[in-house]
Amino acid sequence: MSNILFENLFISVGIDVGADFSWMSIALPNQTFVGKPFKILHSDLNSLSLAVSKIKEAEELYSLESRIFLESTGIYHYPLFCYLRDKGFNCSVINPIITKNSTNINIRKVHNDRFDSRKAALVGLKPDLKVSLMPSDLALNLRNLSREYYDLMDNRSAYVNKLQGELRMVFPQYLKIFSKITTNTSLTLLEKYTSPEAFLNASKEEIITCIRTTARFGLTYATDKYNAIIEAANDAKTFGYSVSSNFKRIRLYIRLIRNYDAEVSSILSEMHELVSANEATDIVKQIHLIESYKGAGFLSAVSLMGEIGDFSAFNSPKQLFAYFGLDPAVKQSGKFEGTKISMSKRGSRIARRVLHTMALISISKNRNGSAKNPVLRDYYLKKCQSKPKMVALGAVMHKVCNIVFAILRDEKEFTIITPEEHQTNYLKAKCDKAA
């Protein structure tokens, strides 16, 4: 190939990223490769420098600029992305699903990191390739914190379930006394007394004082709870079975639950501090816009924007659907066409979790019986007439995602409008544009 600079042509560098090392392949515009795949050792600066040299040599040899495409791997691609970006290269991130679904460059069924890097390089040459950039430090911080929050909450839930399981064995009647077994009053009582026998042996005044110092209610509330606990403890002597290890496990689970509560509280505080310290940034402004939607609290808004990162990368709601994994997964081959359509679930698990919560809140009712979002609730109920409830809820999640996209696109706070009002506004905007 002659040393001619072709307009709109570039060298594609595909990198299959691993935890400790990555494989790099360099492809020319004619889909031929420069040399063999190169192994980059993340812990070896000489290896990293040599990778940079190989890319620059190819640029000089063929008089073409390079574009680097790294497969998204959760967290492992971040250091390599930043290293190559800081060296002056044009770097982008591609979804590994795109690479895996691309045509195999080898006639045999081959799957290894070397060939995956070549596939990534070839995919990078496609003109319609959807890529993303590294999120800002703020977005990355919020993303890390929100993901850790949900992981901690999931672990906490596991120990709450274990605590309930132990109580069902040794003290089943206790589970009905408090609205939640994890209220501070409930946990404090179990920490101090634990067993039905300990409750029965303690004085009435001691238990009532313990309840009053941990609950926000007065003597009447404390007395009623005391009577319920004593009745439950007496019942446990008839229906309940325990060995000493049961009570040890109860105290252990309570300590772990309290530790998780402290860590969750710390993460939420750090989120608030980050948002407060960056009020002038676009991402924080977008967080506040999402908060205007009834059903999206602070955590939901922060989690969504942490997952989205840079909203400017999305040109349509469909792109956001796909990014969140809300797009349909359709099975079709030849004359066979699958009839069961479900979410692909290939995108952000946290974003889907948040949208699911927002959808549930949207279709719920206020204490006075009115709908929190009359439009979405009516939409949900109509869907339920012909579809299963979970399918109808999935449709509401799509609607909520549409709303989030519109809020961020228009940079306007959310207001509930009926479908008729929406149609009127759409026609008016269309006429104004035509005029």
N, C-alpha and C positions, 0 to 999 in steps of 0.2 A: 504494500500500500504506500503510495507516495505521500510526501509530507505536505499535504494540502489542507488548509483550514476550511472545512465544510460548514456552511451556515446551518444552525439549529442541530448540529450533530455533536455528540459528546461520548466520552468513554464512561461506561457504566461499571461501577465497582460494587459488587454484591458481597455482603458480609453476613455469614451465619454465626450468630453470637452465642457463645456458651458461658458457663460460669467462670472458668479459669483460662480458656483460650477461645479464639474464633478462627474461622476459615474465611479467607478473602479470595475472590476471583475477579479478574478484570476482563470485561467484554467490550469489543469494538462495535461501532454502529452496524456492521455487517453480520453481527452475531457470532463472530469468531473470538477466540479467547487469546489473551496475551499470557503465555506461559501456563504453568500449572497452578492449582489452588495453593495459597500460601497460608501457613499456620501462624497466627499471631498469639504470642504468649502474653497475657495481661500483666504478669508479674515481672516481665523482662523488658526494660526500657530499650535495649538494643533491638529486640524483636519488633517493638512498636515503631522505632525509628526506621528500621528496614522496610516495614510496610509502607510508611510514608514515602520513602525513597522509591519503592517500586511503582507507586501511583504517579509520582512526579516524573519518573523516567518514561512511563507510558505517555504522559501528557506531552513531553518534549519530543518523543519519537514520532508521534502521530499528529502533533500540532492541534490537539484537541483538549478542551477542558474536561475535567472529570466530575461526575456526580456520584456520591456514595450513598448506597441504600443498605441500611441495617435492619435486620428483622427485629421486631419488637419482642422482647423476652421478659417483660415485667420490669426488672430492675437492672439486669446485667448489661444491657446495651448503653446505659447512661454514661458510665465513665469513658467508654470507647468513643461514643458519639461526641462528647465534649472535647476529648483529646484531638480527634480529627477536625472538628469544627474550629478549635483554637489554632490548628495548623493552617487554616485558611481554606479548607475544602467545603464544598457545597454538600451538606449532609441532610438526609431525610430518613424517616422511619417508615417501614412498610409492615403491614399485617402479615404474619407468617402464614396465615391461611391462604393468602393470595399466592405465595410461593409454592406451598404444598399442592395447591390445586392447578398449578400451571402445567403445561405439557412437559412430560419427562424428557430430558435431553438425551437419555440413554434408552435404547430399545428394551433393555432388560429392566426389571423392576428393582431399581436401586434407590435406597434411602440411606444416605449418610451425610455428615456435615459438609464434606468436600463438594458433593454434587449439589447440595442445597445452596451453597454459596454461588455456584455457577447458575443455578436456577434464579437466584435473587438478582444476579447481574443481568440476566436476560430479561427478567421481569422489569428491571429498571429502565430498559430501552423502550418500553411501551409508552406511547404518547398520552394515553388516557389513564395512566397509573395514579391511584389515589395515595398520597403520602401525607405524613404529618411531621411537624417539627417538635423539638423538645419543648415541654411546657416551661413557663417562667419558674424561677425559684419559689415564688409565692404560691403558684398553682401546685407545684410539686410538694411543697411543705403541707399545704392543705390536703392534698391527695393522700400523702403518707399518714397524716394524723387521722383523717376520716376513716381510712382503711383499718388503721390500728384500733380505732374506736369500735368499729363493728366486729373486729376479731375478738377484742376484749369482751364485748357484750355477748358474743356467741359462747365464749368460754365461761362467762359468768352464768349464762342460762344453763349450761351443762351442770354446773355445781348446784344451782338452785334445784334442778331436777333430781340430782343425787340427794340433796337435803330432804326434799319432799318424799323421796323413796324410803329413806331411813325413818322418817316420821310415820309414814304409813305402816311401818312394821312395829315400831315401839310405842308410838303415841298418835294413832290415827285421828283421834277426835280433835287434836290441837289444830289441825289444818283448817278447821271451820271457824276458828275463833277470830282471826284477823282477815281483812280483805286481801292482804298479800302476806305471805309467809316471811317476806324479806323487809317488811317495815322495820324501822329502827327499834321500836318497842318489842316486836316479836323476836328479833335476833338477840336483843339484850337479855330478854327473859330466858331464852334458850341457852345463851352463853353462861348465865349465872346459875341456872337450875338444871337444865338439860333433860332430866328424867322425870317421869310422873311422880316417883317417890320423893324426889327433892322438892317438888312443888308442894306436895302434901305435908312434908315435914317443916316447911318454912312457915313463918308467922304471916297472918293476914296483913298486918301493917307493913311488913317488909316488902311483900309483893306489890301491894297497892302503891307504896312510895316509889318503887321501881317503875311502875307503869306511869305514874304522874310526872316523874322527872324526865321521861323519854317521850311522852305523848303531849299533844297540844290541848288536851281536854281535861276536864276537872275531875272531882271526886266521884261523881255519879258514873262517868265513863269507866274510871279505874276500878270501881267496885263491881260493875257489871262484867268487866273482863276478868276480874279475879274469880268471881263466881263461876263463870264459864270455864276457866282453866281448871279449877278444883273439880268441877263436874267431869270434865274430860279426863283428868288424872285418875279419878275413881273408876271411870269406865275403862281406862287402859289396863287396870288390874284384871278386868274380866276378858277384854279383847285386846291383846297386845302381847308381843313376845320380844324379848331382848336378851342380848349378851353384852358384856362390858365394851366390846369393840364398837358396837352400834353408837354409843354415846361419844366415844372418842372420834368417830367419823363425823358425827353431827357437829362437834366443836371445830373440827378441822375444816369442814365445808363452810361454816360460818366465817372463820378467819379468812379463807380464800375469797369468799364473796365480798367481804369488807375490803380486802386488798384490791380486788377488781374495781369496786366502787371508787376507791381513792384514785386509782390510775385513770379511770374514765373521767372523773372530775378534773384531774390534772390536764388531760388531753383537751377537754372542752374549754378550760381556762386558757390554754395556749392558743386554741383556735380563735377565741375572742380577742386575745392580745394581738395576734397576727392581723386580724381584720381591722381592728381599731388603729393599728400602726400604719395601715396601708389604705386609708380611706380614699386617697386621691387616685388609686390605680383603677384600671378598667375592670379587672376581675372582681374587686370589692364592690364597685358600682353595680356590676351584674349580679352579685350575690344579693344585694338589697332589692334589686328588681324582682328576682325570683321570690324573695321573702314576701313580696306584695301579693302573691298567690295564696289564698286561704287553703291551707293544707301543706304548705311548705314553711317549716320553721327555719331557724338559724342553721341547725345541723344539716337539714335536707338541702338547703341552698348552697352551703359550703361544700358538701359532698358532691353535688352535681357539678359545680364549677371546677372543683378539684379534678373530677374525671374528664370534663370537657377540655380544660386547659385553655386553649385559644379558640374562642368561638368563631373567629374569622375564617377558620379552616372549613366551616360547614356552610354550604351554599343552599341547602334545602333540608326540610324536615326528614326526608328519606335518608339522607346521609347521617343524620343524628340517630334515626331508628337503627340503622345498620351498626353504627358505632356503639350503641347501647346493647345491641343484640336483640332488638325488638322486631327486626325484619323477619318475614316468614321463611321457614325452611321447607321448600317444596321438593318432593321426591318425584322425579320424572325420568323415564328411560324408554326410548322407542315409543311403542304404543301404550306402554304402562304409564299411568299418571296417578300418583298418590292422591287420595282424597282427604287424608288427615294432614292438616297444616298446623304447625306449631312455631313458636319463636325459635330462631336460630340459636339464641343464647351464646353467641360467639363474642359478644362485646363485654362491656363493663358490668360485672356482677353487682357492684355497689350501686351503680346508676339504676339498674333494674330494681334493686331492692328499695331505693328511695322512691322511684316512680310508682312502685307497687303500694308503698305507704301513702303517697300523695293521692293515688287513685282511690284507696279505701276511705280516706278522710273525705274526699270529694263527694262520694256517693252516700256518706253517712248523714245523720240528722243531728240538729242541735237539741239541747235539752227541752226546748219548747215544741219539738216535733217538726220544725221547719227544716228543709234541706239545706245543707251547707253550701252546696252548689246545685241549684235546681236544674240547670241545663244538663249537667253530667249525670245527675241522678235519674232524670227522665230518660236520658240516652241509655243508661245502664239497664233500667227496668224494661225498656222496649227490647233491648238485646236479649234479656233473659227470657223473653217470650218465645224465642226461636233458637237460642243457644244456651249451652251450659253456663253456669255462673262464672266459672273460671275463664271461659272464652270471652264472656261479656266484660269481665274485669280487665282482661288483656286489651280489649278494644278501648276501654276507658284509659288505660295506660298510654295507648297511642295518642289519644286526645290530649292527655296531660303533656306528653312529649311535644305535641304540636303547639300547645300553649306556651311551654317553656321556650321553644324556638322563636315564636312570635314575639314574646316579651323581650328576648335578647336582641332579635333583629330590629324591632321598632324602637327599642330603648324606652319603653313605656311601661308603667306599672299596670298590673292586671286589673281589669274590670269585667264583671260578668255581663255578657250580652247574649240575647237569645239568637237562635239560628236565623230567625227572620230579620233581626237587626243586622246580623253579620252579612246576610245576603244584600240588604239594602245598602250597607256601607261599601260592599264590594262593587255593586253596580254603579254607585256614585263615583267611586274612585276610578272605575273603568271609563265612565263618561268624561270625567275631568281630564284623564290622560289622553283620551281621543280628541278633546277640544284643544 
